[in-house]
Amino acid sequence: MMKKILLAMPALVAVVLGGFLFWGLNPDRDPNAIPSALVSEPVPDFELPPVESTQTPGLSAAALRSIGEPVLVNVFASWCVPCRAEHAVLTRLVEQDGVRLMGINYMDKPADAANWLEELGNPYERIGSDSEGRVGIEWGISGVPETFVIDANGIVVYRYVGPIVTPEAQDEIRAALAAAGGQS
């Protein structure tokens, strides 16, 4: 009996691994559709210092709650290639659509972040430096970039995982802002 169980184990393991592989490679699966426990909840309590060598204030839950209108919170890092691609889109959203943009600089060296912002421009009203990733845990960050829409009451209403570089992604962000009572 034990011999039959031992002989069946490799087949069972192969079926389980095959199922995970099929699920991961499924073209109908949207990797951006990662559920977030934070959506529909108030922004978590946090306070981050500013990125050193920038003139931009740090970021805190109190600051987000006091703005009184919908904002985007973008999680980025200087070492993140998709963040670089997304940066021009964020700048356009601020300059052309009047979006209020806050940033969390995640798992990054402050000097690298300051150089990156100097090179690419700084569209952020506030940036908190989360160099050790502790606040990222509270936000449920799975990687960078990630972007959150926060409503006027400080409630997280939308989360987008990945760079918002495609027209579809930008439309999703604009729609979430409009639904939160902001720009369309």
C-alpha positions as CSV (number, residue, x, y, z in Angstrom):
1,M,0.0,0.0,0.0
2,M,2.8,2.4,1.0
3,K,4.6,1.6,-2.3
4,K,1.5,2.6,-4.3
5,I,1.2,5.9,-2.4
6,L,4.9,6.6,-3.1
7,L,4.5,5.8,-6.7
8,A,1.5,8.1,-7.0
9,M,3.2,11.1,-5.4
10,P,5.2,12.3,-8.4
11,A,2.1,12.2,-10.5
12,L,0.2,14.3,-7.9
13,V,3.0,16.8,-7.7
14,A,3.2,17.1,-11.5
15,V,-0.6,17.7,-11.7
16,V,-0.4,20.4,-9.0
17,L,2.6,22.1,-10.5
18,G,1.0,21.9,-14.0
19,G,-2.1,23.6,-12.6
20,F,-0.1,26.5,-11.2
21,L,1.8,26.8,-14.4
22,F,-1.4,26.8,-16.5
23,W,-2.9,29.5,-14.1
24,G,0.2,31.6,-14.3
25,L,0.4,31.5,-18.1
26,N,-3.3,31.9,-18.7
27,P,-3.7,34.8,-21.2
28,D,-7.1,35.7,-19.7
29,R,-5.6,36.3,-16.3
30,D,-5.0,40.0,-15.6
31,P,-1.9,40.5,-13.4
32,N,-3.2,44.0,-12.5
33,A,-6.3,42.5,-10.9
34,I,-4.5,41.7,-7.7
35,P,-7.0,42.2,-4.9
36,S,-6.2,44.8,-2.2
37,A,-7.5,44.7,1.3
38,L,-6.9,48.5,1.4
39,V,-9.5,49.4,-1.2
40,S,-12.6,50.9,0.5
41,E,-10.5,51.5,3.7
42,P,-9.0,54.7,5.1
43,V,-5.4,55.2,4.2
44,P,-3.2,53.5,6.8
45,D,-1.6,55.6,9.5
46,F,1.9,56.5,8.5
47,E,4.4,59.4,8.4
48,L,7.3,59.4,6.0
49,P,10.2,62.0,5.9
50,P,10.9,63.8,2.7
51,V,13.4,62.5,0.1
52,E,16.6,64.2,1.1
53,S,18.0,66.9,-1.2
54,T,14.6,67.7,-2.6
55,Q,12.4,70.7,-1.8
56,T,9.3,68.5,-1.6
57,P,7.6,67.9,1.7
58,G,7.3,64.4,3.1
59,L,4.0,62.4,3.2
60,S,1.7,61.3,5.9
61,A,-1.8,59.9,6.3
62,A,-2.7,63.2,8.0
63,A,-1.6,65.1,4.9
64,L,-3.6,62.9,2.6
65,R,-6.7,63.2,4.7
66,S,-6.4,67.0,4.9
67,I,-6.3,67.6,1.1
68,G,-10.1,67.4,0.8
69,E,-10.1,66.2,-2.8
70,P,-9.1,63.1,-4.7
71,V,-5.4,62.4,-5.2
72,L,-3.1,59.8,-6.7
73,V,-0.5,58.2,-4.6
74,N,2.2,56.7,-6.8
75,V,4.7,54.2,-5.4
76,F,8.0,54.4,-7.3
77,A,11.8,53.9,-7.1
78,S,14.7,55.2,-9.1
79,W,15.9,51.6,-9.8
80,C,12.5,50.7,-11.3
81,V,12.6,50.7,-15.2
82,P,8.7,50.7,-15.5
83,C,8.7,53.7,-13.1
84,R,10.9,55.6,-15.6
85,A,8.5,54.8,-18.4
86,E,5.5,55.8,-16.3
87,H,7.0,59.1,-15.1
88,A,6.2,61.1,-18.3
89,V,2.6,59.9,-18.1
90,L,2.3,61.1,-14.4
91,T,3.8,64.4,-15.4
92,R,1.2,64.9,-18.1
93,L,-1.6,63.9,-15.8
94,V,-0.5,66.6,-13.4
95,E,0.2,69.3,-16.0
96,Q,-2.7,68.6,-18.4
97,D,-5.4,67.1,-16.2
98,G,-4.7,68.9,-13.0
99,V,-4.3,65.7,-11.1
100,R,-2.9,66.0,-7.5
101,L,0.0,63.6,-7.3
102,M,1.7,62.4,-4.1
103,G,4.6,59.9,-4.0
104,I,6.0,57.1,-1.9
105,N,9.7,56.5,-2.8
106,Y,9.9,52.8,-2.0
107,M,13.0,50.8,-1.0
108,D,15.3,53.3,-2.6
109,K,18.4,55.3,-1.6
110,P,17.4,58.9,-1.0
111,A,20.4,60.3,-3.1
112,D,19.4,58.0,-6.0
113,A,15.8,59.2,-5.8
114,A,16.8,62.9,-5.6
115,N,19.0,62.4,-8.7
116,W,16.3,60.6,-10.6
117,L,13.8,63.4,-9.8
118,E,16.3,66.0,-10.8
119,E,16.9,64.3,-14.1
120,L,13.2,63.5,-15.0
121,G,11.5,66.4,-13.2
122,N,9.4,66.3,-10.1
123,P,5.6,66.2,-10.6
124,Y,4.9,65.3,-7.0
125,E,3.4,67.7,-4.4
126,R,4.7,65.5,-1.6
127,I,7.0,62.5,-1.5
128,G,7.6,60.3,1.5
129,S,10.9,58.3,1.6
130,D,10.1,54.6,2.6
131,S,13.7,53.5,2.2
132,E,13.2,50.4,4.4
133,G,9.8,49.4,3.0
134,R,7.9,49.5,6.3
135,V,5.1,51.7,5.1
136,G,4.9,49.7,1.9
137,I,3.8,46.7,4.1
138,E,1.0,48.8,5.5
139,W,-0.1,49.7,2.0
140,G,0.2,46.1,0.7
141,I,2.8,47.0,-1.9
142,S,3.6,44.0,-4.0
143,G,6.1,45.8,-6.2
144,V,6.7,49.1,-8.0
145,P,5.1,51.0,-9.6
146,E,1.7,50.9,-7.9
147,T,-0.8,53.7,-8.0
148,F,-3.7,54.4,-5.6
149,V,-6.6,56.7,-5.9
150,I,-7.6,58.3,-2.6
151,D,-10.9,60.1,-2.3
152,A,-11.6,63.4,-0.6
153,N,-12.3,61.6,2.7
154,G,-8.9,59.8,2.7
155,I,-10.4,56.4,1.6
156,V,-8.5,54.2,-0.9
157,V,-10.9,53.7,-3.8
158,Y,-8.7,52.2,-6.4
159,R,-5.4,50.4,-6.8
160,Y,-3.5,49.9,-10.1
161,V,-0.5,47.5,-10.1
162,G,2.1,48.3,-12.8
163,P,3.0,51.3,-14.9
164,I,0.1,53.4,-16.2
165,V,1.6,53.8,-19.6
166,T,-1.1,52.4,-21.9
167,P,-4.2,54.5,-22.9
168,E,-6.4,51.8,-21.2
169,A,-4.5,52.2,-17.9
170,Q,-4.7,56.0,-18.1
171,D,-8.4,55.7,-18.7
172,E,-8.8,53.5,-15.7
173,I,-7.0,56.0,-13.5
174,R,-9.1,58.9,-14.9
175,A,-12.3,56.9,-14.4
176,A,-11.3,56.1,-10.8
177,L,-10.5,59.8,-10.1
178,A,-13.8,60.9,-11.6
179,A,-15.7,58.3,-9.5
180,A,-13.9,59.6,-6.4
181,G,-15.1,63.1,-7.2
182,G,-12.1,64.4,-9.0
183,Q,-10.8,65.1,-12.5
184,S,-12.2,63.1,-15.4
